């Protein structure tokens, strides 16, 4: 892996606030630096577009891409519907749930803003609940406890795979069968270790994800009727005619996006290995650091394109400040939780103590293909120095 620098960050003088880098220029080490497949890898697919003169509307490359995505998860054709981004996929899946009646969409407050935006776009009101402190995820048990306390009918529930942590699809299928509440899994970052059940699972293919095509996503399910419904919604609700029989929109991907998706699948093993190397470096560099937690199994059982640490709030603030002074970018990926966004401030909610704690005690460190061991050692040295005091 290419070397990026060598100097070790020094802490600010005692009693001096850390000064962030000049925001007019890029940080020395960015928090993310996506890498899609390069043009030569995609070129054979792009040339086939010239030959077919089909550019969108479920073209041959899109069909091939959906089939290969389904096969990766052990499913046959008809189990995947691509979409122009994961937010669109979530919206269409929630439109399906909303059509069956109900007002609320139960979701964890500990998630990215897109989860709430998708529910609102589908005509549902997000109802925010807390997450399990061990996994950072909404569990069926938390959801079952919340349901009786909600005055209006819940149309859907959106469990979120936190930063790619695998969700138990079978448990959520059982929840749906027991309660009658439609489940839509927000697995935006969950491509690597996704468990597929009968509920819709929505995966992002944004450039920042481990399998990226620039902008895109897909919905996957063992229920082929559900996938047919999503496909119709992604094409204005058309079903073999020019009559809109369902509420939907234009959620399709182009053949150009599918071309890059196919090339990305061709190189998936290499891309995965690069991320696994970075995550492995971090795990080794931060091993046995007191009061530090990393997502369980990250870099071992599953991988993602982000690396988040959890530590006491005061330590996180100091780590953030010291890295900023060294021109090393960090990110509070999910900000303060949904309840902390102005657009969602008035949403109904349960008590959110775990979400509020996670917002204060988690921090995303630089993570991208090509981030070398020297850079990781520098970053990890700051983390260790703060937490070993």
C-alpha positions in Angstrom: 0.0 0.0 0.0 1.3 3.4 -0.9 2.8 5.6 1.9 1.0 8.8 2.5 3.1 10.5 5.3 5.3 9.8 8.2 5.0 12.4 11.0 3.2 11.5 14.2 0.6 14.0 15.4 1.6 15.9 18.5 -1.0 16.9 21.1 -1.8 20.6 21.6 -0.1 22.4 24.5 -1.8 21.9 27.8 -4.8 24.2 28.2 -4.8 25.1 24.5 -7.8 24.3 22.3 -7.0 22.4 19.1 -7.2 24.5 16.0 -8.8 22.7 13.0 -7.2 22.7 9.7 -8.0 25.4 7.2 -11.3 24.3 5.8 -10.5 26.0 2.4 -8.0 23.1 1.7 -8.3 19.4 2.0 -7.1 17.6 5.1 -3.8 15.8 5.0 -5.6 12.5 5.6 -9.3 12.5 4.5 -11.9 10.4 6.4 -13.0 8.8 3.1 -11.4 8.5 -0.3 -13.7 6.3 -2.5 -12.2 4.2 -5.3 -14.5 2.8 -8.0 -13.3 0.5 -10.7 -11.3 2.3 -13.4 -12.4 2.8 -17.0 -10.5 -0.2 -18.5 -12.4 -2.6 -16.3 -15.8 -1.1 -17.3 -15.0 -0.5 -20.9 -16.2 -3.9 -22.3 -19.6 -3.3 -20.7 -19.8 0.3 -21.8 -19.1 -0.8 -25.4 -22.0 -3.2 -25.2 -24.2 -0.2 -24.6 -23.1 1.3 -27.9 -24.0 -2.0 -29.6 -27.4 -2.4 -27.9 -28.4 1.3 -28.0 -30.3 0.7 -24.8 -29.5 3.2 -22.1 -32.0 2.7 -19.4 -35.5 1.2 -18.7 -34.3 -2.3 -17.5 -31.8 -2.8 -20.2 -29.7 -6.0 -20.7 -26.8 -4.8 -18.4 -29.2 -4.0 -15.6 -30.8 -7.5 -16.0 -27.4 -9.1 -15.8 -26.4 -6.9 -12.9 -29.5 -7.9 -10.9 -29.0 -11.6 -11.7 -25.4 -11.5 -10.5 -26.3 -9.6 -7.3 -29.0 -12.2 -6.5 -26.6 -15.0 -7.2 -24.0 -13.6 -4.8 -26.6 -14.1 -2.0 -27.6 -17.6 -3.2 -30.8 -16.5 -5.0 -32.0 -16.9 -8.5 -33.2 -14.2 -11.0 -36.2 -12.2 -9.8 -35.0 -11.6 -6.3 -33.3 -8.2 -6.9 -34.5 -4.8 -8.1 -31.9 -2.2 -8.7 -32.7 1.5 -7.9 -31.1 4.8 -8.4 -30.1 5.1 -4.8 -30.8 3.4 -1.5 -33.1 6.2 -0.3 -35.2 5.7 -3.3 -35.3 2.0 -2.6 -36.4 2.6 1.0 -39.1 5.0 -0.2 -40.5 2.5 -2.6 -40.5 -0.3 -0.1 -42.3 2.0 2.4 -44.8 3.1 -0.2 -45.8 -0.5 -0.5 -46.2 -0.7 3.3 -48.1 2.6 3.5 -50.6 1.4 0.9 -51.8 -1.2 3.4 -52.7 1.5 5.9 -51.2 3.0 9.0 -49.6 6.2 10.1 -46.3 5.6 11.7 -43.0 4.1 10.6 -41.0 2.8 13.6 -37.3 3.3 13.2 -34.2 3.7 15.4 -33.0 7.3 16.1 -29.5 6.0 15.7 -29.3 6.1 11.9 -28.5 8.3 8.9 -31.0 11.0 7.9 -32.0 9.1 4.8 -34.0 6.6 6.8 -36.4 9.3 8.0 -36.5 11.1 4.7 -37.6 7.9 3.0 -40.4 7.3 5.4 -41.6 10.9 5.1 -41.5 10.7 1.3 -43.6 7.5 1.5 -46.3 9.5 3.4 -45.4 8.0 6.8 -44.4 9.7 10.1 -41.2 8.3 11.6 -41.6 7.2 15.2 -38.1 7.2 16.8 -37.0 4.5 19.3 -33.8 3.6 20.9 -31.2 0.8 20.1 -29.5 -2.0 21.8 -26.2 -0.7 23.5 -24.3 -3.9 22.5 -25.1 -3.8 18.8 -26.2 -0.2 18.2 -29.2 -1.7 16.4 -32.9 -1.8 16.8 -33.9 -5.3 17.9 -37.2 -7.2 17.6 -37.5 -7.1 21.4 -37.2 -3.3 21.5 -39.8 -3.0 18.7 -42.2 -5.4 20.4 -42.0 -3.3 23.6 -42.6 -0.1 21.7 -45.6 -1.1 19.6 -48.3 -1.1 22.4 -47.3 2.4 23.5 -48.0 4.0 20.1 -51.5 5.4 19.7 -51.8 5.1 16.0 -51.3 2.1 13.7 -47.7 1.4 12.7 -47.5 0.6 9.0 -43.9 -0.3 8.9 -40.7 -0.8 10.9 -37.2 -0.1 9.5 -34.4 -1.9 11.4 -31.0 -0.4 10.4 -27.8 -2.3 10.0 -25.4 0.0 11.9 -22.5 0.8 9.6 -22.8 -2.7 8.0 -23.4 -4.9 11.1 -25.4 -7.9 9.9 -29.0 -8.1 11.0 -30.9 -11.3 11.8 -33.3 -11.4 8.8 -35.0 -14.6 10.1 -35.8 -12.9 13.4 -37.3 -9.9 11.6 -39.3 -12.2 9.3 -40.7 -13.8 12.5 -41.5 -10.3 13.9 -43.5 -9.4 10.8 -45.4 -12.7 10.9 -46.2 -12.2 14.6 -47.2 -8.5 14.4 -48.4 -7.9 10.9 -46.2 -4.9 10.7 -44.2 -4.7 7.4 -40.5 -4.8 7.9 -38.0 -3.0 5.6 -34.4 -3.6 6.4 -32.2 -0.5 5.9 -28.9 -2.4 5.1 -27.4 0.6 3.2 -23.8 -0.4 4.4 -24.5 -4.1 4.7 -23.5 -5.5 1.3 -20.7 -7.7 2.7 -22.6 -9.9 5.2 -26.2 -9.3 4.4 -28.7 -11.9 5.5 -31.7 -12.1 3.1 -35.2 -13.0 4.3 -38.7 -12.4 3.0 -38.7 -8.8 4.1 -37.3 -6.2 1.8 -33.6 -5.3 2.4 -32.2 -2.2 0.8 -28.5 -1.9 0.1 -26.6 1.2 -1.1 -24.1 1.2 -4.0 -23.0 4.8 -3.4 -19.3 5.5 -4.1 -18.6 5.6 -0.4 -19.8 2.0 0.1 -17.6 -1.1 -0.2 -19.3 -2.0 -3.5 -19.8 1.3 -5.2 -21.0 2.5 -8.6 -21.2 6.2 -7.9 -24.9 6.4 -7.2 -27.2 3.4 -6.9 -28.7 0.7 -4.8 -30.8 -2.4 -4.8 -33.7 -4.1 -3.0 -33.4 -7.8 -2.4 -35.9 -10.3 -0.9 -36.8 -14.0 -1.1 -40.3 -12.8 -1.9 -40.4 -12.3 -5.7 -43.8 -10.7 -5.6 -42.3 -8.0 -3.4 -39.5 -7.4 -6.0 -42.1 -7.2 -8.8 -43.9 -4.5 -6.8 -40.7 -2.5 -6.2 -39.8 -2.7 -9.9 -43.2 -1.4 -10.9 -42.9 1.5 -8.4 -39.5 2.3 -9.8 -41.1 2.8 -13.3 -43.9 5.2 -12.4 -46.2 2.3 -11.3 -46.4 1.0 -14.8 -47.2 -2.7 -15.2 -47.1 -3.6 -18.9 -49.0 -0.5 -19.9 -48.9 3.3 -19.7 -51.3 3.2 -16.8 -49.8 4.0 -13.3 -51.4 1.4 -11.2 -49.2 2.1 -8.1 -47.7 5.2 -6.5 -44.1 5.3 -7.5 -41.7 7.4 -9.5 -38.5 7.1 -11.6 -36.2 4.9 -9.5 -34.3 3.1 -12.3 -30.6 3.0 -12.8 -29.0 3.6 -16.2 -27.1 1.0 -18.2 -24.0 3.1 -17.5 -24.5 2.6 -13.8 -25.1 -1.2 -14.4 -21.9 -1.3 -16.5 -19.9 0.0 -13.5 -21.8 -2.4 -11.2 -20.8 -5.4 -13.3 -17.2 -4.3 -13.4 -17.3 -3.8 -9.6 -18.6 -7.3 -9.1 -15.8 -8.6 -11.3 -13.3 -6.9 -8.9 -15.2 -7.4 -5.7 -12.7 -9.8 -4.1 -9.8 -7.4 -4.6 -11.9 -4.4 -3.3 -12.9 -6.5 -0.2 -9.4 -7.5 0.5 -8.2 -3.9 0.4 -10.8 -2.9 3.0 -10.1 -5.9 5.1 -6.4 -5.0 5.1 -7.2 -1.5 6.4 -9.6 -2.8 9.1 -7.1 -5.5 10.1 -4.4 -2.8 10.6 -6.6 -0.8 12.8 -7.7 -3.8 14.9 -4.0 -4.8 15.4 -2.9 -1.2 16.2 -5.7 -0.6 18.7 -5.7 -4.0 20.3 -5.9 -4.0 24.1 -6.5 -0.2 24.2 -8.5 0.5 27.4 -12.0 1.9 27.3 -12.1 1.4 23.5 -14.8 -0.5 21.6 -15.0 -1.4 17.9 -18.1 -2.8 16.2 -18.1 -6.5 17.0 -16.6 -8.6 14.2 -15.7 -5.6 12.0 -12.7 -6.6 9.9 -13.1 -10.2 10.9 -16.7 -11.5 10.4 -17.8 -8.6 8.2 -16.3 -5.5 6.6 -17.5 -2.0 5.9 -16.2 1.2 4.4 -16.2 3.0 7.7 -14.3 2.5 11.0 -16.0 3.7 14.1 -14.7 3.7 17.6 -16.6 4.1 20.8 -14.9 5.5 23.9 -15.8 7.9 26.8 -17.1 11.2 25.7 -14.2 13.3 27.1 -11.7 11.0 25.3 -13.6 11.2 22.0 -13.6 15.0 22.1 -9.8 15.0 22.7 -9.1 12.4 20.0 -11.2 14.4 17.6 -9.4 17.7 18.5 -5.9 16.2 18.3 -6.5 14.5 14.9 -8.0 17.8 13.7 -4.9 19.7 14.7 -2.8 17.1 12.7 -5.0 17.7 9.7 -6.6 14.3 9.9 -10.3 14.2 9.2 -12.8 12.4 11.3 -16.6 12.2 11.0 -19.6 11.9 13.3 -21.3 9.8 10.6 -24.8 9.9 12.2 -24.4 13.3 13.9 -26.6 13.5 17.1 -29.1 10.9 15.9 -32.3 11.7 14.0 -33.7 13.6 17.0 -30.8 16.1 16.7 -31.7 17.2 13.1 -33.8 20.4 12.8 -36.0 18.7 10.1 -36.9 15.9 12.6 -36.9 17.7 15.9 -40.7 17.4 16.2 -41.0 13.7 15.4 -42.7 11.5 18.0 -40.2 9.5 20.0 -39.6 7.2 22.9 -36.8 7.9 25.4 -33.4 7.7 23.6 -30.6 7.3 26.2 -28.5 4.9 24.2 -28.7 7.0 21.0 -27.8 10.1 22.9 -24.8 8.3 24.5 -23.6 6.9 21.1 -23.8 10.3 19.5 -21.4 11.6 22.1 -19.1 8.6 22.3 -18.6 7.4 18.7 -16.2 8.7 16.1 -15.5 7.7 12.5 -11.7 7.4 11.7 -10.2 7.6 8.2 -11.0 4.4 6.3 -10.5 3.8 2.6 -8.7 1.6 0.1 -5.0 2.5 0.0 -4.8 4.0 3.5 -1.5 2.6 4.6 -0.1 1.1 7.8 1.9 4.3 8.5 -1.2 6.5 8.4 -3.1 4.0 10.6 -0.2 3.9 13.1 -0.3 7.7 13.4 -4.0 7.8 13.9 -4.0 4.9 16.3 -1.1 6.5 18.3 -3.3 9.4 19.1 -6.2 7.2 20.1 -3.9 5.1 22.4 -2.2 8.1 23.9 -5.6 9.6 25.0 -7.1 6.4 26.3 -4.0 5.1 28.1 -3.5 8.1 30.2 
